[in-house]
C-alpha cells in the first residue's frame, strides 16, 4: 500500500454502480431503465421482476454500496486522505447525472471513478464509460463547467480484492462436513455474457476466445485455488462457471451454467461443492437469487452438500485497496514512477482504456478513454 497520501491532482472520488429497486413500486421502472431502447413490453418486465418481488421488491445492492461508502470514508479518514467520496448509479437513484451535477456544484474538477466491476467487459467497463459521457453531455447542455474524469484500473488481481475472497472460500470449506471437505470441488462463478462480447473484451491485442474477461476470471480462480492449497495442504479441483444468463436462446453465451455444472459434478462423484462468486463485488440480486436460491435448491435436490462463499463487500482490505489504487493513479498523473500492486501473471491493467477496448454494440462516445471526447 502507498505511504504518501497525496491524491492530487484529483479532488473527489465517485463510486459508480448499477443501482437497484428499493421497493415493489420501483421494480418495473428500474427494469425499464435497464432495458431502455430494447422495446420490451411492461408485462414481460413484470415477469422478469419476480426475482425482486421474492425479496420484497428490494435489491440489496444499494445498501451494500452505502456500506462500501462508509468503509471507504472511514479508511480514507483513518489514514488522513482528505478526498470526498460521492455515489452515482446507472439505473436508479442516486442517478449518475445528478451526482455529477452535485460534484460540479461543490467545485470538483478532477474526478476519479471507482466502478463496482473488477473485470474488463463491455457491461463492466465500456458501458459505464458511455454512461459517464452521456452525463457529461447533459451537463454541457446545461452550460456547466465540465470536470475531467478518469477511471481506476481493473482491480481483479489486487491483493485487497483477492484476500477477502480467499478467506471466504476457506471459511466455506470449514463449514462443510469433515468427511466431504477435502474432496470438495470449487466452482468459481461469474456473470455469463455473450461469447462475442467476451471475445472482444479488453485491448484489441488480447481479443480472441474469451478475451480479457475469461482470462482475468481464470487468473483470479487460479490465485484463489493456489492460496487455498497453500493454506490447507489440500489441492481442491476447480472450474470457472457462469450464471445469470439473460439473452435470447439463439445467441451463444459463456457456459457452463452453475446449475448444469452442479448436476455434472454430482454425476461425476464429487462429494461437495463450494461456490465462490468471484465476478461480483457484493451480494446483490444475482448472488441472492441465482446462487442462494436457484443453485442452493439444485444442490439440495441432488443431495450435494454446498456452501456459497462471501463476496468482498465492504471488507476493510478492499477499502484499503481502493485507497492504494487512488494514490497509485494520482502518482501516475503527477508523472511519478509507480509500481502497481497486482498479483499473478497478468500484472496490472491499463490506466486509460485504449481504442477498441471492449467495443460498444453501437458506436457511442465514452469518457475516460483514449478516444474520449471529454479529455
N, C-alpha and C positions, 0 to 999 in steps of 0.2 A: 504494500500500500504506500501511497505517496506521503512524504513528510511535509513538503512545502504546501501549505493550504492557500494557494493563490489561484483563484478561479478567473482572474482577468484574462481575456477581455470580456468574459461573459458576466451578465448581471442578473440572470434568472435561469431557473430550470423548469421545464414543462414536462409533466408526466402525461403522456398521450396514450389513451387506451380505447377500447372498443365500445364500452358502455353497455348498459343492460336495463331492463324494466325494473321498476321498484314497487309495482303493484299490478293487480289484474287489469286495470284500465290502461296501463302502459304497454301491455304486451303487443297488441296489434299495431299501434302507432310505431313502436320500436321496430317491429319486423318490417313495416313499411319503409322506415328509414334504411334498414339493412338491405332491402331488395329493391330500392328505388330504381326505376328505369327498366326493370325486368318484366313488368306487366303481369305480376302475379295477383290473382283475384283475392279479395279480402277473405272470402270463405276458406281459401287454401291457407292463408296466413293463420287463420284461427286454428286450423288443423295442426299446422307446424307449431303453433304456440302451446300445444298441450303439454309439452315438456315443462314450460314455465308455469302453467296453471297447476301442475302437480305440486309445485313448491310455492303456492300462493301468488303466482304471477311475479315473483321476485327473483331476479338473478343475483347471485352472491357477488358478482364482480365489482359492483360499485362500493360495497362495504369493504371488500378486500383492497380496493385502491385507496380508500380512506385510511385503512390500517397501514398500507405501504407509505402513504404520505406522512403519517405520524412517525413511522420508523425512520424515514429519510430525514425529516425535520429534526428529530431527536439526535440522529447520528451527526448531522451537519452541525447542530448547536453544540453537542458534546465535544466536537473536535475544532470548534472555532471557525467553521466555514460559513461565512455570512452570506449565503446565496439563497434568496427566496425561492420557494417551490410552488408552482401552480399546477392545476389539473384540468385537462380538457378531454372530451370523448369524441369519437367519430359518429356515434349513432344515438346518443342520449345525453341528457343534461348531467353535468355541465358541458355544453357543446363547445367544440374547439374554437369556432369563430368568436363566440362570446368571451372565452378565456383569453384569446389573443388580444381582443379589443381591450379587456381589462388590463392586460400586461402593458400594452402601449400607453393606456391612460396613466398607469403607475410609473411611466418613464423608462421602461425597459426597451433596449435597442439591440442587445446581443443575447440571443436566447438559445440555450441548449435543450434538446429534446430527448427524453428517455421514453421509448416506445415499449409497451408491455408485450414484446415479442422478441425472443432472443436470437432468432434464426433468419436467414435470408429466404425470402419468397416474395411473390407479388403481394399477397394479402398481409404478410407480416412486416413488409418494409415499404415497397414501392407505393402501395395504396395509401399508407399513412403519409408519405411524401406528397402524393397527389392531394390528399385532404389539406395538408399544410398550404399547398399552392392555391387551392380554392379559397381557403380562409384569407390568405394574404391578398388575393384578388378582390375579395369582398371588402377588406379594409381599405384597399387602394381606391375602390369605387366610392368609399365614404370620405375620401380626402385625407385619410390618416397617414402619418409618417410610418413607414413600414420598418419593422425590425429585421435584422439579419438573423436567420435561423439555421442552426447546424444540428445534426442528429448524431447521437452517440453511436459508436460502432456496435456490431453484434457482440453479445456478451455470453454466448452459449458455453464457451470454454474458459471463462473467468473462474478462478477458484471460489470466489464468493457466491457464484451461482451453482457450481458443482457440489461443493461440500454439503450444503443442506440436503441435496438430493441423495448423496451417498449415505448420509445419516438416516434419511428416510427409508432407503432400501434395507439398511442394516436393522432398523427398528422393526420393519415389516417381517423380515426373516426371523427375527427373535420372537415374534408373536405367533409364528406357525408352530404346530405341534412338533415336538423334538424328533419324532420318528420320521417325519417327512421333510424336515428343514434342510438337511444337507443336499437332498435331491431336488430342491425347488428350482424351477425354471423362472427366469426374469424376463418379463415382456415389457420392453421399453416402448411406450405408446406416445404417439403424436397425432396431430390433426392430419387426416388424409387431404390431399389436394389433387387436382387433375395432373396426370403424368406429364402433360405438355407444359404445365406451369412449373412442375418440379424440374424438368429437363432444362428449362431456361432460367432457373434461379441462380442468383449470384452473378459475378462478372462473366462476360462473354467467353473468355478463355476457358472457363470451367463448365460451360454448357455441355450437356450430354446426358446420358442416362442418370436420372435422379438429380443432376446438378448439385449445387451447393446445399440445397435443402436436405437431401438424403445424406450427403457426405457429412454435414455438420451433425445431424442426429446420430449417425453411426459412430462418429467420433465421441460424442457425449456418452453413448451407450458403452463403448469400449472403456472409456476413462472410468465410468462408474463401476463396471464389472471388474476391471483390474483393481480398483481400490477395495471393493468388497472381498476379492480373493486375498489381497494383501492383509486385510484386517481380520479375516475369519479363517484363512487357510483352506477355504473351500472354493473350488472353481465351478461356479454355477453356470449352466448353459443359458444362453440368452438370445433374443431376437428383437429386431425393430419391427413394430407393428403399427397399425393405423386405426383411426376411429373417426366418428362424426362425419362420414361422407354425406354430402347433401346435393350432389349433382345429378343430372339426368343419367339414366341407366346406360345409355349408349356411349357415354363419354368415359374413357378409361381414367380411373383414379388409382392412387397408390394403394397397394394391398400387401399383406393380408389384413383383413378387418379383425379387430381384437376378439370378437365373439367366435368367428370362424377359427381363429388361432387357438382359443381355449379348447374348442372341440378337437382340433388336430392334436394338440399337446396331450389332452386326456387320452385320445386314442392311441398315442404312442407310449403311454405308460408313465407319463410324468406324474409324480405324487402330489405336487403342489405348485402354485404359481404366485409370484409377486408381480403386480402391475405397477410400473413406475412411469407416471405421466410426465416425461421429460420435456414434452413440447409445450407445456403450459406453465406460466409464471405463478398462477394461483388456482385455487379450486373453484373455477367458475362453472357455468352450466354444462359444458362438455365433459367436465370431470364428474360433476354431481349426478348427471343423468346417464351419460354413456358408459361410465365406469362404475360409479357407486350404485347405479340402479340396474342398467341392462347387463353389463358384464358380470356384476355380482350375482344377478339372477341366473345367468347362463352357467356360472361356476357351481352354483347351488344345485341346479338341475343335473349337472354332470357328477355331482358328488366330489368336486375338485376343491380342496382347500385353497383359498385365495385371500391375499391381502393386497390392499392398494396403498402404496407409499405416498408420503406427503409431497406436495409441491413446495416451491421456495417461499412463496407468500411474502410476509413481512419479516422474515428471518433477519436478525441484525447483521449477519455476514453478507447478505445480499445488499442491505443498505450501505454497508462499508464498501462493497464492490462498486456501487453506483458512485459513491464519493471518489473512489480511485479512478473510475472512468472519466468523471468530470475533470479531475485535476490533470489526468493524462492528456485529455483533449485540449484543455486550456494551455498546457505547456507546449503542445504542438503548435497551437495558434500563435504563441509568442515566439516561435522559431527555435525552441529548445530541443535538444536531443532527448528522446524518451525511449525507455524500454517498456513496451506494453506488457501487461500481465495477462498471460494466456497459457493454458496447459495443453499438452498433446502435440500432435504432428502438424496440425493445420495452422497454428500460430494465430496472431491477432489479425482480424479483418481490416478492411479499408476504413478510413475515416470519412471519406466522401464517395458516395456511390458513383461509379463510372457510367458512361453512356452504354446503354444496352443491358444494364444490370437489372434483373427481374423485370423484363419488359412488360409494359401495360397491355391489357387486352385490346384497348383502343388508345390511340395517341392522345395523351393528356399531359399538361405541364406538371412537373413535380419539383418541389422545393428540396433544398439540402442535398443537391447532387451536382455533378459537373455540368449537366445540361439545365440547371435551374434558371428560370427567368428572373429569379429574385436573389441573385448572388450578393 
